[in-house]
């Protein structure tokens, strides 16, 4: 009779030792999911119109008007494409100027 109690106690202790790593692993699965919903870091870029006439550029869906000789600072999400919408002496409308990424953070882009 005592033998059965020892066997039962051993089975309970062994199963609890084996179950605790499985429970720990199951609860840590949700941590990468939380990173997916975090805020993405914004890239701050300054555009400088070095031509003598005003021009427009398109950053994603937003149109940015650049007055001649005046800087304009914007915050963009990484991966946003900056495209010229105005023909200039060096660029055609629709040409890619830059793509926002972390290496452009704090940079000034001069456009002629």
Biopython code that builds the backbone (N, CA, C, O; Angstrom):
import numpy as np
from Bio.PDB.StructureBuilder import StructureBuilder

atoms = [
    (1, "UNK", "N", (0.813, -1.174, 0.000)),
    (1, "UNK", "CA", (0.000, 0.000, 0.000)),
    (1, "UNK", "C", (0.866, 1.251, 0.000)),
    (1, "UNK", "O", (0.592, 2.176, -0.765)),
    (2, "UNK", "N", (1.903, 1.312, 0.832)),
    (2, "UNK", "CA", (2.792, 2.476, 0.840)),
    (2, "UNK", "C", (3.552, 2.600, -0.469)),
    (2, "UNK", "O", (3.913, 3.696, -0.898)),
    (3, "UNK", "N", (3.788, 1.445, -1.097)),
    (3, "UNK", "CA", (4.498, 1.446, -2.361)),
    (3, "UNK", "C", (3.720, 2.232, -3.415)),
    (3, "UNK", "O", (4.333, 2.950, -4.205)),
    (4, "UNK", "N", (2.422, 2.125, -3.452)),
    (4, "UNK", "CA", (1.586, 2.836, -4.409)),
    (4, "UNK", "C", (1.618, 4.345, -4.164)),
    (4, "UNK", "O", (1.584, 5.121, -5.118)),
    (5, "UNK", "N", (1.680, 4.765, -2.923)),
    (5, "UNK", "CA", (1.757, 6.195, -2.599)),
    (5, "UNK", "C", (3.070, 6.792, -3.110)),
    (5, "UNK", "O", (3.092, 7.903, -3.640)),
    (6, "UNK", "N", (4.167, 6.038, -2.943)),
    (6, "UNK", "CA", (5.463, 6.528, -3.417)),
    (6, "UNK", "C", (5.515, 6.612, -4.937)),
    (6, "UNK", "O", (6.087, 7.549, -5.494)),
    (7, "UNK", "N", (4.922, 5.638, -5.601)),
    (7, "UNK", "CA", (4.886, 5.639, -7.058)),
    (7, "UNK", "C", (4.025, 6.811, -7.542)),
    (7, "UNK", "O", (4.398, 7.503, -8.489)),
    (8, "UNK", "N", (2.891, 7.033, -6.905)),
    (8, "UNK", "CA", (2.011, 8.133, -7.295)),
    (8, "UNK", "C", (2.693, 9.476, -7.058)),
    (8, "UNK", "O", (2.601, 10.372, -7.897)),
    (9, "UNK", "N", (3.372, 9.622, -5.932)),
    (9, "UNK", "CA", (4.077, 10.865, -5.637)),
    (9, "UNK", "C", (5.205, 11.095, -6.641)),
    (9, "UNK", "O", (5.432, 12.228, -7.065)),
    (10, "UNK", "N", (5.908, 10.038, -7.022)),
    (10, "UNK", "CA", (6.992, 10.155, -8.003)),
    (10, "UNK", "C", (6.455, 10.560, -9.365)),
    (10, "UNK", "O", (7.061, 11.381, -10.054)),
    (11, "UNK", "N", (5.321, 9.990, -9.758)),
    (11, "UNK", "CA", (4.714, 10.337, -11.039)),
    (11, "UNK", "C", (4.267, 11.799, -11.041)),
    (11, "UNK", "O", (4.454, 12.492, -12.041)),
    (12, "UNK", "N", (3.689, 12.274, -9.961)),
    (12, "UNK", "CA", (3.229, 13.661, -9.875)),
    (12, "UNK", "C", (4.405, 14.633, -9.936)),
    (12, "UNK", "O", (4.338, 15.639, -10.641)),
    (13, "UNK", "N", (5.476, 14.343, -9.209)),
    (13, "UNK", "CA", (6.657, 15.214, -9.209)),
    (13, "UNK", "C", (7.318, 15.221, -10.584)),
    (13, "UNK", "O", (7.699, 16.281, -11.079)),
    (14, "UNK", "N", (7.457, 14.059, -11.200)),
    (14, "UNK", "CA", (8.086, 13.982, -12.526)),
    (14, "UNK", "C", (7.270, 14.722, -13.569)),
    (14, "UNK", "O", (7.835, 15.427, -14.406)),
    (15, "UNK", "N", (5.936, 14.574, -13.537)),
    (15, "UNK", "CA", (5.107, 15.258, -14.530)),
    (15, "UNK", "C", (5.128, 16.772, -14.316)),
    (15, "UNK", "O", (5.082, 17.521, -15.292)),
    (16, "UNK", "N", (5.196, 17.235, -13.092)),
    (16, "UNK", "CA", (5.261, 18.677, -12.852)),
    (16, "UNK", "C", (6.600, 19.250, -13.302)),
    (16, "UNK", "O", (6.652, 20.377, -13.794)),
    (17, "UNK", "N", (7.673, 18.500, -13.144)),
    (17, "UNK", "CA", (8.973, 18.964, -13.628)),
    (17, "UNK", "C", (9.026, 19.020, -15.149)),
    (17, "UNK", "O", (9.666, 19.907, -15.714)),
    (18, "UNK", "N", (8.363, 18.089, -15.812)),
    (18, "UNK", "CA", (8.343, 18.092, -17.267)),
    (18, "UNK", "C", (7.366, 19.122, -17.827)),
    (18, "UNK", "O", (7.569, 19.632, -18.929)),
    (19, "UNK", "N", (6.324, 19.429, -17.089)),
    (19, "UNK", "CA", (5.305, 20.351, -17.579)),
    (19, "UNK", "C", (5.732, 21.814, -17.453)),
    (19, "UNK", "O", (5.289, 22.639, -18.253)),
    (20, "UNK", "N", (6.568, 22.164, -16.489)),
    (20, "UNK", "CA", (6.912, 23.569, -16.290)),
    (20, "UNK", "C", (7.681, 24.168, -17.469)),
    (20, "UNK", "O", (7.396, 25.314, -17.817)),
    (21, "UNK", "N", (8.644, 23.475, -18.119)),
    (21, "UNK", "CA", (9.261, 24.083, -19.309)),
    (21, "UNK", "C", (8.277, 24.255, -20.465)),
    (21, "UNK", "O", (8.380, 25.213, -21.230)),
    (22, "UNK", "N", (7.342, 23.346, -20.592)),
    (22, "UNK", "CA", (6.351, 23.456, -21.662)),
    (22, "UNK", "C", (5.433, 24.656, -21.435)),
    (22, "UNK", "O", (5.092, 25.356, -22.388)),
    (23, "UNK", "N", (5.034, 24.899, -20.205)),
    (23, "UNK", "CA", (4.189, 26.048, -19.881)),
    (23, "UNK", "C", (4.967, 27.341, -20.090)),
    (23, "UNK", "O", (4.413, 28.317, -20.596)),
    (24, "UNK", "N", (6.243, 27.364, -19.709)),
    (24, "UNK", "CA", (7.063, 28.554, -19.902)),
    (24, "UNK", "C", (7.210, 28.864, -21.391)),
    (24, "UNK", "O", (7.096, 30.022, -21.792)),
    (25, "UNK", "N", (7.462, 27.852, -22.209)),
    (25, "UNK", "CA", (7.615, 28.060, -23.645)),
    (25, "UNK", "C", (6.312, 28.533, -24.275)),
    (25, "UNK", "O", (6.335, 29.344, -25.201)),
    (26, "UNK", "N", (5.197, 28.045, -23.796)),
    (26, "UNK", "CA", (3.910, 28.437, -24.367)),
    (26, "UNK", "C", (3.589, 29.899, -24.062)),
    (26, "UNK", "O", (2.956, 30.564, -24.882)),
    (27, "UNK", "N", (4.005, 30.414, -22.912)),
    (27, "UNK", "CA", (3.712, 31.804, -22.574)),
    (27, "UNK", "C", (4.656, 32.771, -23.258)),
    (27, "UNK", "O", (4.293, 33.934, -23.430)),
    (28, "UNK", "N", (5.848, 32.355, -23.656)),
    (28, "UNK", "CA", (6.793, 33.278, -24.281)),
    (28, "UNK", "C", (6.556, 33.429, -25.780)),
    (28, "UNK", "O", (7.239, 34.230, -26.419)),
    (29, "UNK", "N", (5.627, 32.701, -26.357)),
    (29, "UNK", "CA", (5.353, 32.795, -27.787)),
    (29, "UNK", "C", (4.749, 34.139, -28.146)),
    (29, "UNK", "O", (4.950, 34.608, -29.266)),
    (30, "UNK", "N", (4.024, 34.772, -27.255)),
    (30, "UNK", "CA", (3.328, 36.009, -27.581)),
    (30, "UNK", "C", (4.244, 37.217, -27.639)),
    (30, "UNK", "O", (3.821, 38.245, -28.169)),
    (31, "UNK", "N", (5.459, 37.168, -27.137)),
    (31, "UNK", "CA", (6.313, 38.351, -27.120)),
    (31, "UNK", "C", (6.702, 38.840, -28.512)),
    (31, "UNK", "O", (6.725, 40.057, -28.696)),
    (32, "UNK", "N", (7.013, 37.999, -29.522)),
    (32, "UNK", "CA", (7.288, 38.556, -30.847)),
    (32, "UNK", "C", (6.056, 39.186, -31.494)),
    (32, "UNK", "O", (6.189, 40.080, -32.330)),
    (33, "UNK", "N", (4.885, 38.741, -31.126)),
    (33, "UNK", "CA", (3.664, 39.314, -31.689)),
    (33, "UNK", "C", (3.503, 40.756, -31.219)),
    (33, "UNK", "O", (3.020, 41.593, -31.982)),
    (34, "UNK", "N", (3.892, 41.065, -29.994)),
    (34, "UNK", "CA", (3.785, 42.425, -29.483)),
    (34, "UNK", "C", (4.695, 43.374, -30.251)),
    (34, "UNK", "O", (4.347, 44.539, -30.440)),
    (35, "UNK", "N", (5.847, 42.901, -30.694)),
    (35, "UNK", "CA", (6.768, 43.751, -31.453)),
    (35, "UNK", "C", (6.163, 44.159, -32.789)),
    (35, "UNK", "O", (6.494, 45.220, -33.319)),
    (36, "UNK", "N", (5.294, 43.343, -33.329)),
    (36, "UNK", "CA", (4.686, 43.637, -34.617)),
    (36, "UNK", "C", (3.755, 44.852, -34.527)),
    (36, "UNK", "O", (3.585, 45.567, -35.514)),
    (37, "UNK", "N", (3.161, 45.092, -33.373)),
    (37, "UNK", "CA", (2.211, 46.184, -33.224)),
    (37, "UNK", "C", (2.846, 47.434, -32.647)),
    (37, "UNK", "O", (2.134, 48.407, -32.395)),
    (38, "UNK", "N", (4.160, 47.454, -32.426)),
    (38, "UNK", "CA", (4.839, 48.620, -31.889)),
    (38, "UNK", "C", (4.935, 49.721, -32.929)),
    (38, "UNK", "O", (4.731, 49.481, -34.119)),
    (39, "UNK", "N", (5.242, 50.918, -32.483)),
    (39, "UNK", "CA", (5.374, 52.043, -33.401)),
    (39, "UNK", "C", (6.686, 51.912, -34.165)),
    (39, "UNK", "O", (7.722, 51.579, -33.591)),
    (40, "UNK", "N", (6.626, 52.177, -35.460)),
    (40, "UNK", "CA", (7.851, 52.172, -36.240)),
    (40, "UNK", "C", (8.529, 53.523, -36.078)),
    (40, "UNK", "O", (7.868, 54.551, -35.929)),
    (41, "UNK", "N", (9.836, 53.508, -36.109)),
    (41, "UNK", "CA", (10.599, 54.729, -35.926)),
    (41, "UNK", "C", (10.469, 55.600, -37.175)),
    (41, "UNK", "O", (10.595, 55.112, -38.299)),
    (42, "UNK", "N", (10.222, 56.867, -36.970)),
    (42, "UNK", "CA", (10.069, 57.804, -38.079)),
    (42, "UNK", "C", (11.435, 58.327, -38.508)),
    (42, "UNK", "O", (12.360, 58.429, -37.701)),
    (43, "UNK", "N", (11.543, 58.655, -39.790)),
    (43, "UNK", "CA", (12.770, 59.208, -40.357)),
    (43, "UNK", "C", (12.520, 60.688, -40.630)),
    (43, "UNK", "O", (11.591, 61.046, -41.353)),
    (44, "UNK", "N", (13.359, 61.545, -40.044)),
    (44, "UNK", "CA", (13.210, 62.987, -40.218)),
    (44, "UNK", "C", (14.163, 63.442, -41.321)),
    (44, "UNK", "O", (15.379, 63.283, -41.210)),
    (45, "UNK", "N", (13.597, 64.010, -42.387)),
    (45, "UNK", "CA", (14.368, 64.419, -43.558)),
    (45, "UNK", "C", (14.035, 65.878, -43.877)),
    (45, "UNK", "O", (12.882, 66.299, -43.779)),
    (46, "UNK", "N", (15.062, 66.641, -44.259)),
    (46, "UNK", "CA", (14.872, 68.028, -44.679)),
    (46, "UNK", "C", (15.117, 68.114, -46.178)),
    (46, "UNK", "O", (16.137, 67.637, -46.675)),
    (47, "UNK", "N", (14.178, 68.724, -46.898)),
    (47, "UNK", "CA", (14.313, 68.941, -48.334)),
    (47, "UNK", "C", (14.671, 70.407, -48.560)),
    (47, "UNK", "O", (14.090, 71.301, -47.944)),
    (48, "UNK", "N", (15.632, 70.641, -49.450)),
    (48, "UNK", "CA", (16.060, 72.002, -49.770)),
    (48, "UNK", "C", (15.955, 72.194, -51.279)),
    (48, "UNK", "O", (16.591, 71.470, -52.045)),
    (49, "UNK", "N", (15.161, 73.160, -51.705)),
    (49, "UNK", "CA", (14.988, 73.470, -53.121)),
    (49, "UNK", "C", (16.115, 74.417, -53.535)),
    (49, "UNK", "O", (16.099, 75.597, -53.185)),
    (50, "UNK", "N", (17.095, 73.895, -54.285)),
    (50, "UNK", "CA", (18.233, 74.700, -54.725)),
    (50, "UNK", "C", (18.009, 75.341, -56.092)),
    (50, "UNK", "O", (18.922, 75.958, -56.641)),
    (51, "UNK", "N", (16.821, 75.204, -56.639)),
    (51, "UNK", "CA", (16.541, 75.845, -57.933)),
    (51, "UNK", "C", (15.962, 77.238, -57.688)),
    (51, "UNK", "O", (15.757, 77.647, -56.546)),
    (52, "UNK", "N", (15.705, 77.953, -58.775)),
    (52, "UNK", "CA", (15.168, 79.312, -58.643)),
    (52, "UNK", "C", (13.642, 79.363, -58.708)),
    (52, "UNK", "O", (13.048, 80.430, -58.546)),
    (53, "UNK", "N", (13.007, 78.216, -58.943)),
    (53, "UNK", "CA", (11.543, 78.199, -59.035)),
    (53, "UNK", "C", (10.963, 77.184, -58.050)),
    (53, "UNK", "O", (11.642, 76.226, -57.680)),
    (54, "UNK", "N", (9.710, 77.387, -57.620)),
    (54, "UNK", "CA", (9.095, 76.436, -56.692)),
    (54, "UNK", "C", (8.865, 75.081, -57.373)),
    (54, "UNK", "O", (8.695, 75.005, -58.589)),
    (55, "UNK", "N", (8.862, 74.023, -56.571)),
    (55, "UNK", "CA", (8.620, 72.675, -57.105)),
    (55, "UNK", "C", (7.862, 71.853, -56.081)),
    (55, "UNK", "O", (7.714, 72.249, -54.925)),
    (56, "UNK", "N", (7.389, 70.711, -56.523)),
    (56, "UNK", "CA", (6.668, 69.790, -55.651)),
    (56, "UNK", "C", (7.312, 68.413, -55.726)),
    (56, "UNK", "O", (7.785, 67.976, -56.775)),
    (57, "UNK", "N", (7.313, 67.743, -54.574)),
    (57, "UNK", "CA", (7.727, 66.344, -54.517)),
    (57, "UNK", "C", (6.620, 65.576, -53.817)),
    (57, "UNK", "O", (5.839, 66.143, -53.053)),
    (58, "UNK", "N", (6.563, 64.301, -54.085)),
    (58, "UNK", "CA", (5.541, 63.451, -53.476)),
    (58, "UNK", "C", (6.240, 62.435, -52.590)),
    (58, "UNK", "O", (7.091, 61.677, -53.055)),
    (59, "UNK", "N", (5.880, 62.421, -51.314)),
    (59, "UNK", "CA", (6.418, 61.467, -50.340)),
    (59, "UNK", "C", (5.283, 60.526, -49.970)),
    (59, "UNK", "O", (4.413, 60.881, -49.175)),
    (60, "UNK", "N", (5.289, 59.325, -50.543)),
    (60, "UNK", "CA", (4.163, 58.416, -50.363)),
    (60, "UNK", "C", (2.960, 58.997, -51.074)),
    (60, "UNK", "O", (2.988, 59.166, -52.293)),
    (61, "UNK", "N", (1.903, 59.308, -50.339)),
    (61, "UNK", "CA", (0.707, 59.925, -50.908)),
    (61, "UNK", "C", (0.658, 61.432, -50.655)),
    (61, "UNK", "O", (-0.230, 62.107, -51.174)),
    (62, "UNK", "N", (1.590, 61.971, -49.869)),
    (62, "UNK", "CA", (1.590, 63.383, -49.505)),
    (62, "UNK", "C", (2.389, 64.198, -50.514)),
    (62, "UNK", "O", (3.492, 63.808, -50.899)),
    (63, "UNK", "N", (1.839, 65.321, -50.940)),
    (63, "UNK", "CA", (2.532, 66.248, -51.831)),
    (63, "UNK", "C", (3.171, 67.334, -50.968)),
    (63, "UNK", "O", (2.507, 67.953, -50.136)),
    (64, "UNK", "N", (4.473, 67.558, -51.177)),
    (64, "UNK", "CA", (5.222, 68.555, -50.411)),
    (64, "UNK", "C", (5.626, 69.672, -51.366)),
    (64, "UNK", "O", (6.289, 69.422, -52.373)),
    (65, "UNK", "N", (5.230, 70.900, -51.054)),
    (65, "UNK", "CA", (5.584, 72.058, -51.872)),
    (65, "UNK", "C", (6.886, 72.646, -51.346)),
    (65, "UNK", "O", (7.023, 72.919, -50.153)),
    (66, "UNK", "N", (7.843, 72.838, -52.254)),
    (66, "UNK", "CA", (9.151, 73.378, -51.892)),
    (66, "UNK", "C", (9.328, 74.737, -52.548)),
    (66, "UNK", "O", (9.400, 74.836, -53.773)),
    (67, "UNK", "N", (9.398, 75.779, -51.736)),
    (67, "UNK", "CA", (9.678, 77.120, -52.248)),
    (67, "UNK", "C", (11.168, 77.220, -52.548)),
    (67, "UNK", "O", (11.975, 76.520, -51.937)),
    (68, "UNK", "N", (11.530, 78.076, -53.473)),
    (68, "UNK", "CA", (12.928, 78.223, -53.870)),
    (68, "UNK", "C", (13.775, 78.712, -52.698)),
    (68, "UNK", "O", (13.487, 79.748, -52.098)),
    (69, "UNK", "N", (14.816, 77.957, -52.385)),
    (69, "UNK", "CA", (15.758, 78.350, -51.340)),
    (69, "UNK", "C", (15.299, 78.138, -49.915)),
    (69, "UNK", "O", (16.010, 78.521, -48.986)),
    (70, "UNK", "N", (14.136, 77.542, -49.705)),
    (70, "UNK", "CA", (13.621, 77.352, -48.343)),
    (70, "UNK", "C", (13.603, 75.876, -47.989)),
    (70, "UNK", "O", (13.140, 75.057, -48.784)),
    (71, "UNK", "N", (14.109, 75.515, -46.788)),
    (71, "UNK", "CA", (14.083, 74.112, -46.367)),
    (71, "UNK", "C", (12.715, 73.720, -45.806)),
    (71, "UNK", "O", (12.016, 74.539, -45.210)),
    (72, "UNK", "N", (12.351, 72.456, -46.007)),
    (72, "UNK", "CA", (11.115, 71.897, -45.459)),
    (72, "UNK", "C", (11.478, 70.574, -44.789)),
    (72, "UNK", "O", (12.039, 69.682, -45.426)),
    (73, "UNK", "N", (11.157, 70.451, -43.500)),
    (73, "UNK", "CA", (11.470, 69.230, -42.749)),
    (73, "UNK", "C", (10.200, 68.404, -42.578)),
    (73, "UNK", "O", (9.156, 68.928, -42.191)),
    (74, "UNK", "N", (10.300, 67.107, -42.871)),
    (74, "UNK", "CA", (9.157, 66.194, -42.747)),
    (74, "UNK", "C", (9.601, 64.925, -42.011)),
    (74, "UNK", "O", (10.781, 64.577, -42.002)),
    (75, "UNK", "N", (8.640, 64.251, -41.403)),
    (75, "UNK", "CA", (8.876, 62.944, -40.786)),
    (75, "UNK", "C", (8.189, 61.893, -41.643)),
    (75, "UNK", "O", (7.000, 61.999, -41.944)),
    (76, "UNK", "N", (8.952, 60.876, -42.033)),
    (76, "UNK", "CA", (8.439, 59.841, -42.925)),
    (76, "UNK", "C", (8.640, 58.467, -42.295)),
    (76, "UNK", "O", (9.551, 58.267, -41.491)),
    (77, "UNK", "N", (7.787, 57.533, -42.666)),
    (77, "UNK", "CA", (7.990, 56.160, -42.230)),
    (77, "UNK", "C", (9.048, 55.523, -43.122)),
    (77, "UNK", "O", (9.126, 55.843, -44.309)),
    (78, "UNK", "N", (9.860, 54.630, -42.572)),
    (78, "UNK", "CA", (10.871, 53.966, -43.397)),
    (78, "UNK", "C", (10.220, 53.236, -44.574)),
    (78, "UNK", "O", (9.185, 52.587, -44.419)),
    (79, "UNK", "N", (10.834, 53.349, -45.739)),
    (79, "UNK", "CA", (10.306, 52.724, -46.943)),
    (79, "UNK", "C", (9.492, 53.654, -47.814)),
    (79, "UNK", "O", (9.107, 53.275, -48.920)),
    (80, "UNK", "N", (9.214, 54.879, -47.342)),
    (80, "UNK", "CA", (8.449, 55.842, -48.133)),
    (80, "UNK", "C", (9.305, 56.324, -49.300)),
    (80, "UNK", "O", (10.463, 56.701, -49.116)),
    (81, "UNK", "N", (8.736, 56.310, -50.484)),
    (81, "UNK", "CA", (9.458, 56.751, -51.680)),
    (81, "UNK", "C", (9.177, 58.225, -51.922)),
    (81, "UNK", "O", (8.027, 58.661, -51.872)),
    (82, "UNK", "N", (10.239, 58.999, -52.187)),
    (82, "UNK", "CA", (10.126, 60.411, -52.490)),
    (82, "UNK", "C", (10.332, 60.569, -53.997)),
    (82, "UNK", "O", (11.388, 60.223, -54.526)),
    (83, "UNK", "N", (9.302, 61.101, -54.688)),
    (83, "UNK", "CA", (9.296, 61.172, -56.145)),
    (83, "UNK", "C", (9.082, 62.627, -56.568)),
    (83, "UNK", "O", (8.299, 63.357, -55.961)),
    (84, "UNK", "N", (9.790, 63.028, -57.616)),
    (84, "UNK", "CA", (9.617, 64.369, -58.178)),
    (84, "UNK", "C", (8.299, 64.433, -58.942)),
    (84, "UNK", "O", (7.976, 63.525, -59.707)),
    (85, "UNK", "N", (7.539, 65.505, -58.734)),
    (85, "UNK", "CA", (6.290, 65.686, -59.489)),
    (85, "UNK", "C", (6.382, 66.854, -60.450)),
    (85, "UNK", "O", (5.451, 67.110, -61.213)),
    (86, "UNK", "N", (7.505, 67.567, -60.416)),
    (86, "UNK", "CA", (7.704, 68.729, -61.268)),
    (86, "UNK", "C", (8.943, 68.502, -62.131)),
    (86, "UNK", "O", (9.966, 68.030, -61.637)),
    (87, "UNK", "N", (8.853, 68.836, -63.421)),
    (87, "UNK", "CA", (10.031, 68.774, -64.295)),
    (87, "UNK", "C", (11.005, 69.886, -63.925)),
    (87, "UNK", "O", (10.608, 71.039, -63.754)),
    (88, "UNK", "N", (12.288, 69.531, -63.801)),
    (88, "UNK", "CA", (13.337, 70.524, -63.583)),
    (88, "UNK", "C", (14.410, 70.307, -64.642)),
    (88, "UNK", "O", (14.279, 69.439, -65.505)),
    (89, "UNK", "N", (15.475, 71.106, -64.569)),
    (89, "UNK", "CA", (16.547, 70.952, -65.552)),
    (89, "UNK", "C", (17.321, 69.649, -65.360)),
    (89, "UNK", "O", (17.951, 69.164, -66.300)),
    (90, "UNK", "N", (17.281, 69.080, -64.166)),
    (90, "UNK", "CA", (18.023, 67.839, -63.901)),
    (90, "UNK", "C", (17.136, 66.619, -63.678)),
    (90, "UNK", "O", (17.642, 65.497, -63.676)),
    (91, "UNK", "N", (15.843, 66.799, -63.493)),
    (91, "UNK", "CA", (14.930, 65.687, -63.208)),
    (91, "UNK", "C", (13.653, 65.790, -64.016)),
    (91, "UNK", "O", (13.160, 66.881, -64.303)),
    (92, "UNK", "N", (13.132, 64.629, -64.374)),
    (92, "UNK", "CA", (11.817, 64.564, -65.003)),
    (92, "UNK", "C", (10.782, 64.256, -63.929)),
    (92, "UNK", "O", (11.110, 63.672, -62.896)),
    (93, "UNK", "N", (9.549, 64.644, -64.168)),
    (93, "UNK", "CA", (8.468, 64.333, -63.233)),
    (93, "UNK", "C", (8.314, 62.822, -63.145)),
    (93, "UNK", "O", (8.342, 62.129, -64.162)),
    (94, "UNK", "N", (8.156, 62.320, -61.945)),
    (94, "UNK", "CA", (7.994, 60.889, -61.723)),
    (94, "UNK", "C", (9.289, 60.163, -61.400)),
    (94, "UNK", "O", (9.271, 58.968, -61.108)),
    (95, "UNK", "N", (10.418, 60.873, -61.448)),
    (95, "UNK", "CA", (11.695, 60.210, -61.147)),
    (95, "UNK", "C", (11.893, 60.092, -59.630)),
    (95, "UNK", "O", (11.484, 60.966, -58.866)),
    (96, "UNK", "N", (12.516, 59.012, -59.222)),
    (96, "UNK", "CA", (12.749, 58.742, -57.800)),
    (96, "UNK", "C", (13.886, 59.613, -57.291)),
    (96, "UNK", "O", (14.966, 59.643, -57.881)),
    (97, "UNK", "N", (13.642, 60.318, -56.200)),
    (97, "UNK", "CA", (14.673, 61.140, -55.567)),
    (97, "UNK", "C", (15.376, 60.328, -54.489)),
    (97, "UNK", "O", (16.605, 60.268, -54.459)),
    (98, "UNK", "N", (14.609, 59.705, -53.608)),
    (98, "UNK", "CA", (15.179, 58.917, -52.517)),
    (98, "UNK", "C", (14.099, 58.012, -51.944)),
    (98, "UNK", "O", (12.916, 58.153, -52.253)),
    (99, "UNK", "N", (14.533, 57.081, -51.102)),
    (99, "UNK", "CA", (13.613, 56.243, -50.339)),
    (99, "UNK", "C", (13.999, 56.387, -48.873)),
    (99, "UNK", "O", (15.156, 56.184, -48.506)),
    (100, "UNK", "N", (13.034, 56.735, -48.044)),
    (100, "UNK", "CA", (13.308, 56.993, -46.633)),
    (100, "UNK", "C", (13.775, 55.717, -45.943)),
    (100, "UNK", "O", (13.132, 54.671, -46.027)),
    (101, "UNK", "N", (14.909, 55.832, -45.259)),
    (101, "UNK", "CA", (15.416, 54.746, -44.417)),
    (101, "UNK", "C", (16.180, 55.358, -43.249)),
    (101, "UNK", "O", (16.369, 56.573, -43.199)),
    (102, "UNK", "N", (16.612, 54.536, -42.325)),
    (102, "UNK", "CA", (17.236, 55.050, -41.109)),
    (102, "UNK", "C", (18.535, 55.797, -41.374)),
    (102, "UNK", "O", (18.908, 56.659, -40.577)),
    (103, "UNK", "N", (19.232, 55.502, -42.455)),
    (103, "UNK", "CA", (20.478, 56.215, -42.744)),
    (103, "UNK", "C", (20.219, 57.650, -43.190)),
    (103, "UNK", "O", (21.141, 58.465, -43.153)),
    (104, "UNK", "N", (19.005, 57.991, -43.609)),
    (104, "UNK", "CA", (18.661, 59.365, -43.993)),
    (104, "UNK", "C", (18.154, 60.204, -42.824)),
    (104, "UNK", "O", (17.873, 61.390, -42.999)),
    (105, "UNK", "N", (18.035, 59.617, -41.648)),
    (105, "UNK", "CA", (17.493, 60.334, -40.496)),
    (105, "UNK", "C", (18.364, 61.546, -40.181)),
    (105, "UNK", "O", (19.553, 61.399, -39.898)),
    (106, "UNK", "N", (17.780, 62.741, -40.228)),
    (106, "UNK", "CA", (18.489, 63.985, -39.932)),
    (106, "UNK", "C", (19.214, 64.557, -41.145)),
    (106, "UNK", "O", (19.883, 65.582, -41.014)),
    (107, "UNK", "N", (19.111, 63.942, -42.309)),
    (107, "UNK", "CA", (19.829, 64.398, -43.499)),
    (107, "UNK", "C", (19.057, 65.509, -44.204)),
    (107, "UNK", "O", (17.847, 65.661, -44.032)),
    (108, "UNK", "N", (19.797, 66.283, -45.005)),
    (108, "UNK", "CA", (19.214, 67.314, -45.851)),
    (108, "UNK", "C", (19.419, 66.885, -47.297)),
    (108, "UNK", "O", (20.544, 66.607, -47.713)),
    (109, "UNK", "N", (18.333, 66.832, -48.063)),
    (109, "UNK", "CA", (18.394, 66.456, -49.469)),
    (109, "UNK", "C", (18.227, 67.729, -50.295)),
    (109, "UNK", "O", (17.187, 68.385, -50.239)),
    (110, "UNK", "N", (19.257, 68.070, -51.058)),
    (110, "UNK", "CA", (19.231, 69.254, -51.926)),
    (110, "UNK", "C", (18.717, 68.818, -53.305)),
    (110, "UNK", "O", (19.233, 67.872, -53.900)),
    (111, "UNK", "N", (17.705, 69.515, -53.795)),
    (111, "UNK", "CA", (17.096, 69.185, -55.079)),
    (111, "UNK", "C", (17.259, 70.390, -56.004)),
    (111, "UNK", "O", (16.920, 71.515, -55.638)),
    (112, "UNK", "N", (17.785, 70.138, -57.215)),
    (112, "UNK", "CA", (17.936, 71.213, -58.220)),
    (112, "UNK", "C", (16.940, 71.027, -59.315)),
    (112, "UNK", "O", (16.900, 71.821, -60.255)),
]
sb = StructureBuilder()
sb.init_structure("model")
sb.init_model(0)
sb.init_chain("A")
sb.init_seg("    ")
for serial, (resi, resn, name, xyz) in enumerate(atoms, 1):
    if name == "N":
        sb.init_residue(resn, " ", resi, " ")
    sb.init_atom(name, np.array(xyz, "f"), 0.0, 1.0, " ", f" {name:<3s}", serial, name[0])
structure = sb.get_structure()
